[in-house]
């Protein structure tokens, strides 16, 4: 992120504001579930952050007021299915705060993106709950019933378009016979894209990482389309399905766990984009953003070491 003169709390608030359009699009297409998940995740984050900060003997008010725990909760809550059981988001946020942040010493010391660490933990541990998404708008009462397991609306749940297309292709179906487009996911991605442009305009994030991520996605998707004879997701659909724009502008740009040098940001972002397509195409999970980001988080010290800008006056 830029040194924009804003406090940590102000930066976190700006990022949350930038998420509003994407979240609003999700609400329009899928209903109240996403709002409930955000509220549950935020409450869990504040409670867990306060408990662990108190155990460490630090200032609870200072820690929870910087906004980082709330942003982690919001990013995780909008990444999981909006009809996931209530304990999914609570466990994911707890894992993100404890193992992705507090055990490393708190904000500024974490080597991994906390939200994506929590997401990966949930996806590996609870694959069924993490891959069942709503396919229709849910009213407030329906969403409450679903999230808190009061009733079961099987008729309005299923896989995402990205997941269903990948499964159909693996079964040998012709790409021409499949409906690969998704109006809802396209508008949601557009919402996050506009929010990302807002962050760029406010100089909250650098342009290098999102541009590099999208370039890596396009380059790898084109290479696969050119040299792999098997049918795969069309290149353009990699941009409008799944969490592409959320990942490029809000996840990969995390200032703590991302690369910090200009060249390093380009390398870091490009390789994230490449890994996203590789995981989507050949991996066992429908979307690869979390794993791509976490894998590249591990390489950040190496990337930054070899991409340090030269000091003026020295060879």
Rosetta silent file (secondary structure, phi, psi, omega in degrees, C-alpha in Angstrom):
SEQUENCE: XXXXXXXXXXXXXXXXXXXXXXXXXXXXXXXXXXXXXXXXXXXXXXXXXXXXXXXXXXXXXXXXXXXXXXXXXXXXXXXXXXXXXXXXXXXXXXXXXXXXXXXXXXXXXXXXXXXXXXXXXXXXXXXXXXXXXXXXXXXXXXXXXXXXXXXXXXXXXXXXXXXXXXXXXXXXXXXXXXXXXXXXXXXXXXXXXXXXXXXXXXXXXXXXXXXXXXXXXXXXXXXXXXXXXXXXXXXXXXXXXXXXXXXXXXXXXXXXXXXXXXXXXXXXXXXXXXXXXXXXXXXXXXXXXXXXXXXXXXXXXXXXXXXXXXXXXXX
SCORE:     score description
SCORE:     0.000 S_00000001
   1 L     0.000  154.607  179.056    0.000    0.000    0.000 S_00000001
   2 L   -70.945  156.056  169.027    1.037    3.603   -0.553 S_00000001
   3 L   -83.499   77.728 -170.928    2.296    5.829    2.190 S_00000001
   4 L   -86.858    3.309 -178.892   -0.863    7.923    1.773 S_00000001
   5 L    80.578    3.637  179.445   -0.628    9.671    5.131 S_00000001
   6 L   -90.304  150.874  175.163   -3.647    7.768    6.424 S_00000001
   7 L   -74.089  166.383  178.744   -3.714    5.913    9.719 S_00000001
   8 H   -57.853  -43.627  179.998   -4.099    2.132    9.778 S_00000001
   9 H   -62.183  -41.226  179.263   -7.738    2.491   10.795 S_00000001
  10 H   -66.048  -39.034  178.148   -8.435    4.918    7.942 S_00000001
  11 H   -64.590  -45.674  179.343   -6.796    2.596    5.409 S_00000001
  12 H   -60.738  -40.039  178.734   -8.793   -0.395    6.642 S_00000001
  13 H   -64.867  -40.420  178.761  -12.005    1.634    6.417 S_00000001
  14 H   -61.916  -40.401  178.454  -11.205    2.685    2.842 S_00000001
  15 H   -65.105  -41.368  178.052  -10.692   -0.943    1.845 S_00000001
  16 H   -64.328  -41.315  176.647  -14.016   -1.919    3.443 S_00000001
  17 H   -58.892  -40.021 -177.662  -15.755    0.956    1.611 S_00000001
  18 H   -67.418  -19.858  179.061  -14.263   -0.334   -1.650 S_00000001
  19 L   -81.391  -11.067 -170.214  -15.842   -3.750   -1.014 S_00000001
  20 H   -60.234  -43.894 -177.373  -19.372   -2.314   -0.853 S_00000001
  21 H   -63.433  -44.948  178.956  -20.210   -2.603   -4.564 S_00000001
  22 H   -63.859  -42.309  178.016  -19.112   -6.237   -4.815 S_00000001
  23 H   -65.274  -40.349  178.885  -20.940   -7.143   -1.612 S_00000001
  24 H   -62.279  -40.605  177.428  -24.040   -5.285   -2.824 S_00000001
  25 H   -63.256  -40.524  177.070  -23.987   -7.262   -6.082 S_00000001
  26 H   -61.342  -41.118  178.799  -23.736  -10.492   -4.078 S_00000001
  27 H   -63.820  -43.241 -178.214  -26.741   -9.410   -2.010 S_00000001
  28 H   -59.376  -41.097 -175.833  -28.775   -8.551   -5.114 S_00000001
  29 H   -87.342  -32.524 -170.918  -28.249  -11.995   -6.638 S_00000001
  30 H  -122.252   -6.854  171.983  -28.079  -14.240   -3.560 S_00000001
  31 E    92.045 -157.994 -167.403  -29.790  -12.422   -0.718 S_00000001
  32 L   -73.784  -12.032 -175.818  -29.208  -11.912    2.975 S_00000001
  33 H   -55.937  -42.715 -176.640  -26.742  -14.734    3.571 S_00000001
  34 H   -66.649  -34.852  177.696  -23.673  -12.627    2.795 S_00000001
  35 H   -66.196  -43.279  179.528  -24.788   -9.896    5.224 S_00000001
  36 H   -62.998  -42.240  179.399  -25.308  -12.469    7.993 S_00000001
  37 H   -63.096  -40.917  179.171  -21.878  -13.997    7.344 S_00000001
  38 H   -63.607  -43.832 -179.719  -20.199  -10.563    7.527 S_00000001
  39 H   -65.559  -43.320  177.783  -21.922   -9.733   10.825 S_00000001
  40 H   -62.688  -46.216 -178.652  -21.056  -13.134   12.333 S_00000001
  41 H   -63.834  -41.284 -179.823  -17.451  -12.923   11.145 S_00000001
  42 H   -64.673  -44.794  178.859  -16.983   -9.377   12.413 S_00000001
  43 H   -61.373  -44.153  179.644  -18.368  -10.208   15.859 S_00000001
  44 H   -63.546  -41.337 -179.100  -16.166  -13.302   16.085 S_00000001
  45 H   -62.776  -44.824 -178.623  -13.072  -11.374   14.976 S_00000001
  46 H   -65.126  -41.268 -179.609  -13.503   -8.627   17.559 S_00000001
  47 H   -66.737  -48.081 -177.228  -14.091  -11.092   20.404 S_00000001
  48 H   -67.719  -41.035  177.070  -11.194  -13.391   19.484 S_00000001
  49 H   -60.055  -45.802 -178.999   -8.815  -10.490   18.814 S_00000001
  50 H   -61.796  -42.927 -179.158   -9.680   -8.938   22.179 S_00000001
  51 H   -62.423  -47.224 -176.016   -9.148  -12.212   24.035 S_00000001
  52 H   -73.965  -33.327  175.890   -5.739  -12.955   22.534 S_00000001
  53 H   -66.567  -40.144  177.569   -4.487   -9.393   22.815 S_00000001
  54 H   -63.242  -40.084  178.178   -5.506   -9.387   26.474 S_00000001
  55 H   -63.562  -30.100  179.602   -3.651  -12.674   27.012 S_00000001
  56 L   -85.889   -2.009  178.093   -0.536  -11.078   25.518 S_00000001
  57 L    75.010   23.081  179.248   -0.837   -8.127   27.857 S_00000001
  58 L  -100.204  172.521  179.856   -1.374   -5.602   25.070 S_00000001
  59 L   -74.177  115.145 -178.979   -3.940   -2.814   24.732 S_00000001
  60 H   -65.999  -45.886 -177.263   -7.235   -4.378   23.646 S_00000001
  61 H   -61.664  -42.305  179.827   -8.805   -1.088   22.557 S_00000001
  62 H   -64.128  -38.749 -177.108   -5.819   -0.127   20.432 S_00000001
  63 H   -70.736  -48.419 -175.840   -5.738   -3.508   18.719 S_00000001
  64 H   -76.742  -16.677 -179.274   -9.415   -3.861   17.859 S_00000001
  65 L   -86.828   -7.929  179.550   -9.730   -0.224   16.830 S_00000001
  66 L   -77.081  -12.364  174.214   -7.132   -0.430   14.050 S_00000001
  67 L    87.188   -7.083 -175.667   -9.679   -2.206   11.847 S_00000001
  68 H   -68.664  -39.079  179.537   -7.427   -5.056   10.721 S_00000001
  69 H   -65.680  -40.774  179.085   -9.429   -7.788   12.484 S_00000001
  70 H   -63.824  -43.846  179.704  -12.684   -6.468   11.010 S_00000001
  71 H   -63.741  -42.147  176.206  -11.202   -6.366    7.490 S_00000001
  72 H   -57.558  -44.178 -179.640   -9.890   -9.926    7.857 S_00000001
  73 H   -64.282  -43.176 -178.843  -13.371  -11.054    8.930 S_00000001
  74 H   -64.809  -45.211  179.868  -15.100   -9.257    6.051 S_00000001
  75 H   -61.850  -40.559  178.569  -12.704  -10.665    3.432 S_00000001
  76 H   -69.793  -42.407 -176.875  -13.162  -14.184    4.761 S_00000001
  77 H   -62.966  -35.544 -179.472  -16.942  -13.831    5.119 S_00000001
  78 L   -86.188   -5.485  178.089  -17.410  -12.757    1.497 S_00000001
  79 L   -91.655  -24.813 -178.217  -15.102  -15.534    0.265 S_00000001
  80 L   -91.853  163.226  177.060  -17.070  -18.432    1.779 S_00000001
  81 L   -57.894  137.179 -177.231  -20.547  -19.578    0.667 S_00000001
  82 L   -71.162  -10.274  177.308  -23.209  -17.217    1.999 S_00000001
  83 L  -108.259   14.015  177.573  -25.288  -20.212    3.152 S_00000001
  84 L   -63.987  146.185  177.421  -22.430  -21.892    5.037 S_00000001
  85 L   -55.244  151.483 -174.717  -23.341  -22.899    8.621 S_00000001
  86 H   -56.506  -33.758 -176.454  -22.640  -20.203   11.214 S_00000001
  87 H   -72.933  -18.312  177.897  -19.767  -22.137   12.764 S_00000001
  88 H   -63.981  -52.565 -178.389  -17.868  -22.165    9.478 S_00000001
  89 H   -67.827  -34.971  178.690  -17.238  -18.415    9.469 S_00000001
  90 H   -65.109  -46.277  179.038  -16.597  -18.377   13.233 S_00000001
  91 H   -65.938  -40.262  179.742  -13.985  -21.146   12.980 S_00000001
  92 H   -63.993  -43.559  178.403  -12.413  -19.608    9.895 S_00000001
  93 H   -65.726  -41.405  178.534  -12.099  -16.179   11.504 S_00000001
  94 H   -59.918  -45.521  179.295  -10.720  -17.722   14.697 S_00000001
  95 H   -63.867  -41.951 -179.010   -8.061  -19.615   12.724 S_00000001
  96 H   -62.847  -45.311 -177.757   -7.215  -16.502   10.689 S_00000001
  97 H   -69.801  -44.885 -174.804   -6.826  -14.266   13.748 S_00000001
  98 H   -75.144  -56.657 -173.489   -4.981  -16.762   15.936 S_00000001
  99 H   -88.028  -18.105 -179.804   -2.740  -18.649   13.481 S_00000001
 100 H   -99.227  -10.785 -174.910   -2.533  -15.994   10.784 S_00000001
 101 L  -139.266  -62.473 -170.733   -1.903  -12.964   12.955 S_00000001
 102 H   -66.593  -37.847 -179.123   -1.619  -13.170   16.756 S_00000001
 103 H   -68.070  -15.887  177.399    0.857  -16.059   16.980 S_00000001
 104 H   -96.534   -0.191  178.493    3.267  -14.037   14.830 S_00000001
 105 L   109.955    5.672  176.732    3.042  -10.986   17.067 S_00000001
 106 L    97.582 -169.619 -175.919    0.039   -9.165   15.671 S_00000001
 107 L   -56.237  131.909  177.927   -0.498   -6.728   12.826 S_00000001
 108 L    96.427   -9.310 -177.498    2.570   -6.156   10.663 S_00000001
 109 L  -114.656   -5.685 -173.839    4.357   -9.384   11.569 S_00000001
 110 L   -80.416  127.373  178.874    2.309  -12.043    9.763 S_00000001
 111 L   -79.391  -18.703 -178.473    4.025  -13.766    6.810 S_00000001
 112 L  -115.347  152.396  175.009    0.736  -15.128    5.428 S_00000001
 113 L   -67.378  115.212 -173.851   -2.486  -13.419    4.445 S_00000001
 114 H   -59.378  -43.428 -178.180   -4.725  -14.143    7.492 S_00000001
 115 H   -62.372  -41.948 -178.785   -8.024  -14.249    5.596 S_00000001
 116 H   -74.132  -28.388  174.546   -6.677  -16.694    3.009 S_00000001
 117 H   -65.038  -43.947  176.353   -5.077  -18.833    5.724 S_00000001
 118 H   -63.482  -40.603  179.306   -8.489  -19.123    7.376 S_00000001
 119 H   -63.572  -45.710 -179.503  -10.117  -19.855    4.015 S_00000001
 120 H   -63.073  -40.434  176.489   -7.612  -22.598    3.156 S_00000001
 121 H   -58.338  -45.209 -179.650   -8.119  -24.177    6.582 S_00000001
 122 H   -67.337  -42.250 -176.831  -11.882  -24.275    6.028 S_00000001
 123 H   -65.072  -39.633  179.189  -11.643  -25.576    2.464 S_00000001
 124 H   -72.970  -37.790 -174.264   -9.362  -28.449    3.431 S_00000001
 125 H   -84.303  -34.963 -174.667  -11.282  -29.303    6.607 S_00000001
 126 L  -133.366   66.828 -174.435  -14.889  -28.804    5.465 S_00000001
 127 H   -63.408  -33.674 -179.294  -15.010  -29.200    1.671 S_00000001
 128 H   -66.048  -50.179 -178.897  -18.759  -29.900    1.484 S_00000001
 129 H   -65.835  -27.608 -176.257  -19.803  -26.788    3.395 S_00000001
 130 H   -88.297   -3.811 -179.527  -17.238  -24.703    1.502 S_00000001
 131 L  -124.122   15.594  177.073  -18.403  -25.735   -1.966 S_00000001
 132 L  -111.626  110.750 -173.741  -22.174  -25.448   -1.566 S_00000001
 133 E  -114.691  157.473  175.470  -23.375  -22.051   -2.750 S_00000001
 134 E   -72.403  147.756  176.824  -26.826  -20.473   -3.166 S_00000001
 135 L  -116.161    6.592 -179.869  -28.255  -20.438   -6.682 S_00000001
 136 L  -152.441  167.206  179.656  -31.122  -18.071   -5.943 S_00000001
 137 L   -70.557  132.344  176.947  -32.013  -15.059   -3.803 S_00000001
 138 E  -110.228  130.310  174.837  -32.695  -15.907   -0.148 S_00000001
 139 L   -67.448  172.218 -179.546  -34.917  -13.748    2.012 S_00000001
 140 H   -59.855  -45.557 -177.863  -33.757  -12.788    5.502 S_00000001
 141 H   -66.926  -39.008  177.258  -35.753  -15.588    7.142 S_00000001
 142 H   -64.485  -42.968 -179.840  -34.546  -18.177    4.625 S_00000001
 143 H   -64.111  -42.208  177.360  -30.930  -17.095    5.094 S_00000001
 144 H   -61.597  -45.735  178.949  -31.231  -17.268    8.879 S_00000001
 145 H   -59.151  -41.245 -177.080  -32.800  -20.723    8.650 S_00000001
 146 H   -72.319  -47.772 -176.572  -30.021  -21.929    6.353 S_00000001
 147 H   -65.500  -37.612 -178.141  -27.048  -20.411    8.206 S_00000001
 148 L   -98.370   15.546  173.401  -28.247  -21.559   11.613 S_00000001
 149 L    57.349   35.408  177.219  -29.346  -24.989   10.336 S_00000001
 150 L   -81.482  -35.054  176.158  -33.002  -24.492   11.227 S_00000001
 151 L  -140.419  173.482 -179.532  -34.158  -25.765    7.844 S_00000001
 152 L  -129.949  112.208 -178.865  -32.475  -27.113    4.727 S_00000001
 153 L   -97.542   73.761 -179.115  -33.123  -25.466    1.361 S_00000001
 154 H   -61.244  -28.772 -174.995  -31.588  -28.042   -0.964 S_00000001
 155 H   -69.617  -17.537 -177.095  -33.490  -26.560   -3.882 S_00000001
 156 H  -114.906   19.555  179.564  -31.538  -23.305   -3.739 S_00000001
 157 E  -127.059  152.691  179.656  -28.003  -24.630   -3.231 S_00000001
 158 E   179.248 -168.359 -179.882  -25.386  -26.043   -5.552 S_00000001
 159 L   -83.239  161.263  175.011  -21.892  -25.578   -6.977 S_00000001
 160 L   -73.895  165.198  179.324  -20.582  -22.342   -8.461 S_00000001
 161 H   -61.026  -39.483  179.063  -20.412  -21.945  -12.242 S_00000001
 162 H   -60.085  -43.775 -178.965  -16.622  -22.290  -12.093 S_00000001
 163 H   -68.749  -45.041 -176.817  -16.935  -25.562  -10.185 S_00000001
 164 H   -66.545  -37.877  178.247  -19.725  -27.005  -12.338 S_00000001
 165 H   -66.666  -43.699  179.538  -17.913  -26.191  -15.604 S_00000001
 166 H   -61.158  -43.887  179.181  -14.669  -27.727  -14.324 S_00000001
 167 H   -63.891  -42.656 -179.885  -16.485  -30.892  -13.223 S_00000001
 168 H   -64.092  -40.543  178.821  -18.335  -31.174  -16.538 S_00000001
 169 H   -66.030  -37.987  179.434  -15.121  -30.789  -18.522 S_00000001
 170 H   -66.388  -22.959  178.456  -13.391  -33.445  -16.406 S_00000001
 171 L   -86.987    1.375  175.856  -16.226  -35.822  -17.305 S_00000001
 172 L    93.259    8.945  179.531  -15.506  -35.331  -20.993 S_00000001
 173 L   -72.495  149.627 -179.733  -18.331  -32.960  -21.892 S_00000001
 174 L   -76.226  132.265 -179.206  -17.851  -30.593  -24.821 S_00000001
 175 H   -59.010  -30.287 -178.101  -17.201  -26.982  -23.777 S_00000001
 176 H   -67.334  -23.025 -178.227  -19.560  -25.851  -26.532 S_00000001
 177 H   -91.317   -4.128 -175.389  -22.478  -27.603  -24.830 S_00000001
 178 L  -100.669  148.401  174.332  -21.857  -26.010  -21.418 S_00000001
 179 L   -90.548   98.044 -173.952  -23.141  -22.728  -20.080 S_00000001
 180 L   -92.124  -12.105 -178.717  -19.866  -21.180  -18.956 S_00000001
 181 L   -87.867  154.901  178.087  -21.122  -17.650  -18.432 S_00000001
 182 L  -145.230  109.667 -179.046  -22.608  -16.388  -15.173 S_00000001
 183 H   -60.954  -42.000 -177.749  -24.348  -13.018  -15.023 S_00000001
 184 H   -63.981  -48.472 -179.092  -24.257  -12.932  -11.231 S_00000001
 185 H   -67.344  -32.533  177.371  -20.546  -13.682  -10.917 S_00000001
 186 H   -63.143  -46.674 -179.676  -19.738  -11.246  -13.718 S_00000001
 187 H   -67.684  -36.255  176.975  -21.513   -8.384  -11.925 S_00000001
 188 H   -63.343  -44.276  177.963  -19.946   -9.318   -8.600 S_00000001
 189 H   -64.474  -37.098  177.158  -16.489   -9.249  -10.197 S_00000001
 190 H   -63.467  -39.879  177.733  -17.289   -5.902  -11.830 S_00000001
 191 H   -59.606  -45.162  178.980  -18.262   -4.560   -8.408 S_00000001
 192 H   -70.826  -30.976  176.123  -14.931   -5.601   -6.926 S_00000001
 193 H   -64.011  -45.947  178.037  -13.099   -4.244   -9.993 S_00000001
 194 H   -61.779  -41.603  176.708  -14.683   -0.810   -9.486 S_00000001
 195 H   -61.861  -38.482  177.650  -13.771   -1.001   -5.798 S_00000001
 196 H   -64.824  -40.273  177.353  -10.203   -1.867   -6.750 S_00000001
 197 H   -63.396  -37.082  176.123  -10.002    1.132   -9.081 S_00000001
 198 H   -60.332  -43.830  178.719  -11.231    3.272   -6.170 S_00000001
 199 H   -63.736  -37.670  176.752   -8.351    1.987   -4.014 S_00000001
 200 H   -65.394  -42.386 -179.301   -5.905    2.799   -6.798 S_00000001
 201 H   -65.354  -35.985  178.451   -7.342    6.299   -7.167 S_00000001
 202 L   -82.372   -0.983 -179.060   -7.069    6.887   -3.414 S_00000001
 203 L    59.149   37.785  175.105   -3.493    5.525   -3.524 S_00000001
 204 L   -84.009  -33.986  177.660   -4.338    2.871   -0.958 S_00000001
 205 L  -126.215  159.177  173.533   -2.778    0.125   -3.102 S_00000001
 206 L   -84.650  154.421 -179.187   -0.084    0.036   -5.785 S_00000001
 207 H   -75.969  -22.473 -169.329   -1.063   -0.815   -9.369 S_00000001
 208 H   -57.027  -49.682 -172.644    1.711   -3.388   -9.818 S_00000001
 209 H   -68.305  -51.418 -179.807    0.130   -6.378   -8.074 S_00000001
 210 H   -61.410  -40.287  178.233   -3.441   -6.292   -9.490 S_00000001
 211 H   -63.819  -41.359 -179.442   -2.172   -5.630  -13.017 S_00000001
 212 H   -68.093  -39.336  178.512    0.390   -8.430  -12.670 S_00000001
 213 H   -61.380  -50.138 -179.315   -2.179  -10.874  -11.259 S_00000001
 214 H   -64.132  -36.087  177.132   -4.602  -10.276  -14.139 S_00000001
 215 H   -66.268  -41.587  177.968   -1.731  -10.469  -16.640 S_00000001
 216 H   -63.213  -39.057  177.527   -0.581  -13.779  -15.157 S_00000001
 217 H   -62.909  -48.245 -179.117   -4.103  -15.174  -15.394 S_00000001
 218 H   -64.025  -44.465 -177.688   -4.456  -14.146  -19.036 S_00000001
 219 H   -63.156  -46.082 -178.133   -0.976  -15.355  -20.030 S_00000001
 220 H   -69.600  -38.549  178.703   -1.339  -18.777  -18.410 S_00000001
 221 H   -64.713  -38.108  177.817   -4.879  -19.282  -19.686 S_00000001
 222 H   -67.182  -41.635  178.751   -3.731  -18.443  -23.216 S_00000001
 223 H   -61.337  -44.019  179.432   -0.780  -20.847  -22.976 S_00000001
 224 H   -64.494  -41.698  179.980   -3.041  -23.667  -21.823 S_00000001
 225 H   -64.185  -32.469 -177.304   -5.552  -22.912  -24.578 S_00000001
 226 H   -80.209  -36.644 -168.963   -2.754  -22.974  -27.192 S_00000001
 227 H  -114.167  -10.210  178.431   -0.835  -26.080  -26.132 S_00000001
 228 L  -104.591  120.570 -175.861   -3.252  -28.316  -24.219 S_00000001
 229 L   -74.014  -16.571  178.970   -5.581  -30.275  -26.473 S_00000001
 230 L   -73.403  146.920  178.757   -8.070  -30.921  -23.672 S_00000001
 231 L   -71.276  135.629  179.925  -11.021  -28.503  -23.392 S_00000001
 232 L  -135.602  172.621  179.994  -10.630  -25.939  -20.623 S_00000001
 233 L   -58.900  130.969  178.178  -12.382  -22.850  -19.320 S_00000001
 234 L   -55.303  149.079 -174.244  -12.263  -20.057  -21.942 S_00000001
 235 L   -54.667  -48.574 -175.226   -9.657  -17.390  -21.272 S_00000001
 236 L   -64.221  -26.871 -177.694  -12.111  -14.529  -20.718 S_00000001
 237 H   -73.710  -19.587  175.039  -14.105  -16.545  -18.187 S_00000001
 238 H   -64.121  -24.302 -177.834  -11.127  -16.739  -15.857 S_00000001
 239 H   -86.215  -26.654 -173.106  -11.625  -13.012  -15.303 S_00000001
 240 H  -110.675   -3.504  176.994  -15.360  -13.001  -14.604 S_00000001
 241 L  -109.370  157.905  179.230  -15.844  -16.262  -12.688 S_00000001
 242 L    68.757 -154.819 -176.352  -14.785  -17.068   -9.147 S_00000001
 243 L  -103.455   38.319 -172.619  -13.071  -14.494   -6.966 S_00000001
 244 H   -57.398  -54.701 -175.732  -10.698  -13.096   -9.592 S_00000001
 245 H   -71.222  -35.101  175.204  -11.170   -9.368   -8.971 S_00000001
 246 H   -61.531  -44.148 -179.998  -11.475   -9.794   -5.216 S_00000001
 247 H   -66.242  -41.920 -175.368   -8.207  -11.715   -5.240 S_00000001
 248 H   -69.607  -40.939 -172.427   -6.359   -9.307   -7.525 S_00000001
 249 H  -100.096  -25.011 -172.988   -7.295   -6.041   -5.811 S_00000001
 250 H  -116.004  -29.298 -177.013   -8.075   -6.955   -2.199 S_00000001
 251 H   -94.498  -55.043 -176.256   -6.293  -10.215   -1.317 S_00000001
 252 L   -65.887  -22.520 -176.031   -2.992  -10.221   -3.187 S_00000001
 253 L   -87.987    8.415  177.116   -2.346   -6.563   -2.293 S_00000001
 254 L   -50.430  120.838 -171.345   -2.154   -7.198    1.468 S_00000001
 255 L   -68.936  -21.017 -175.992    0.708   -4.834    2.464 S_00000001
 256 L   -85.730  -45.596 -173.146    2.193   -7.119    5.111 S_00000001
 257 L   -94.525   -6.068 -179.215    2.383  -10.472    3.328 S_00000001
 258 L   -92.749  167.638  176.635    2.975   -9.209   -0.243 S_00000001
 259 L   -65.219  151.468 -173.809    6.215   -8.219   -1.902 S_00000001
 260 L  -114.485   -9.191  179.152    7.369   -4.662   -1.184 S_00000001
 261 L   -95.520  152.938 -179.079    9.711   -3.783   -4.058 S_00000001
 262 H   -56.115  -50.374  177.881    8.413   -2.475   -7.421 S_00000001
 263 H   -66.275  -38.478 -179.584    9.886   -5.355   -9.452 S_00000001
 264 H   -61.666  -39.201  179.047    9.011   -7.795   -6.700 S_00000001
 265 H   -62.383  -39.524  179.674    5.336   -6.800   -6.795 S_00000001
 266 H   -65.489  -45.027  179.175    5.199   -7.505  -10.525 S_00000001
 267 H   -64.844  -47.699 -179.394    6.832  -10.931  -10.124 S_00000001
 268 H   -58.011  -49.697 -178.780    4.742  -11.771   -7.064 S_00000001
 269 H   -66.769  -42.399 -178.483    1.455  -10.781   -8.708 S_00000001
 270 H   -61.685  -43.781 -179.098    2.219  -12.427  -12.049 S_00000001
 271 H   -69.201  -31.030  173.326    3.067  -15.767  -10.430 S_00000001
 272 H   -61.945  -45.582  178.346   -0.108  -15.604   -8.335 S_00000001
 273 H   -59.957  -42.458  178.157   -2.083  -15.219  -11.562 S_00000001
 274 H   -61.844  -46.380 -178.599   -0.257  -18.165  -13.139 S_00000001
 275 H   -65.155  -36.136  178.221   -0.885  -20.370  -10.097 S_00000001
 276 H   -57.295  -47.617 -178.504   -4.581  -19.439  -10.000 S_00000001
 277 H   -68.166  -40.545  179.626   -5.077  -20.758  -13.530 S_00000001
 278 H   -61.879  -44.900 -179.567   -2.939  -23.858  -12.929 S_00000001
 279 H   -67.723  -42.607  177.760   -4.898  -24.773   -9.791 S_00000001
 280 H   -60.740  -37.342 -173.784   -8.238  -24.045  -11.455 S_00000001
 281 H   -84.582  -44.502 -172.383   -7.306  -26.158  -14.460 S_00000001
 282 H  -114.798  -11.116 -177.775   -5.381  -29.086  -13.013 S_00000001
 283 L   -84.184  178.214 -177.682   -5.956  -28.936   -9.254 S_00000001
 284 L   -92.092   -1.567 -178.923   -8.648  -30.514   -7.136 S_00000001
 285 L  -113.619  146.282 -175.112  -10.275  -27.227   -6.064 S_00000001
 286 L   -66.062  -36.158  179.753  -12.553  -25.054   -8.215 S_00000001
 287 L  -127.130  142.903 -172.267  -10.791  -21.763   -7.425 S_00000001
 288 L  -115.199   17.155 -173.424   -7.120  -21.373   -6.587 S_00000001
 289 H   -63.964  -48.423 -176.975   -6.787  -17.849   -5.227 S_00000001
 290 H   -59.986  -48.494 -177.782   -6.200  -18.737   -1.574 S_00000001
 291 H   -67.969  -37.114  178.303   -3.589  -21.394   -2.290 S_00000001
 292 H   -63.206  -44.278 -179.601   -1.865  -19.257   -4.941 S_00000001
 293 H   -65.837  -45.136 -178.638   -1.565  -16.319   -2.542 S_00000001
 294 H   -64.943  -40.257  177.289   -0.344  -18.464    0.368 S_00000001
 295 H   -62.274  -42.694 -179.659    2.251  -20.223   -1.788 S_00000001
 296 H   -74.150  -26.494  173.362    3.579  -16.903   -3.037 S_00000001
 297 H   -55.967  -36.643 -178.816    3.569  -15.464    0.499 S_00000001
 298 L   -68.519  -23.152 -177.182    6.304  -17.993    1.258 S_00000001
 299 L   -93.901   -5.766 -174.647    8.467  -16.670   -1.570 S_00000001
 300 H   -56.504  -46.971  178.792    8.199  -12.974   -0.648 S_00000001
 301 H   -57.266  -39.887  179.862   11.505  -12.771    1.333 S_00000001
 302 H   -67.508  -45.610  179.639   13.359  -14.344   -1.599 S_00000001
 303 H   -60.896  -46.884 -178.887   11.661  -12.118   -4.184 S_00000001
 304 H   -63.900  -35.449 -179.610   12.315   -8.962   -2.163 S_00000001
 305 H   -62.767  -41.512 -175.166   15.956   -9.946   -1.600 S_00000001
 306 H   -92.643    0.204  179.900   16.702  -10.252   -5.319 S_00000001
 307 L  -122.052   18.800  177.378   14.633   -7.268   -6.480 S_00000001
 308 L   -62.361  130.814  176.843   15.939   -4.578   -4.149 S_00000001
 309 L   -65.199  147.166 -178.863   16.410   -1.328   -6.109 S_00000001
 310 L   -70.016  142.440  177.389   19.984   -0.160   -6.439 S_00000001
 311 L   -79.453  132.404 -177.487   21.121    2.596   -4.084 S_00000001
 312 L   -58.826  130.431  178.591   22.092    5.757   -5.935 S_00000001
 313 L    93.688   -4.142  178.052   25.869    6.104   -6.207 S_00000001
 314 L  -116.387  150.726 -179.164   26.592    2.414   -5.632 S_00000001
 315 L   -69.927    0.000    0.000   27.316   -0.263   -8.288 S_00000001
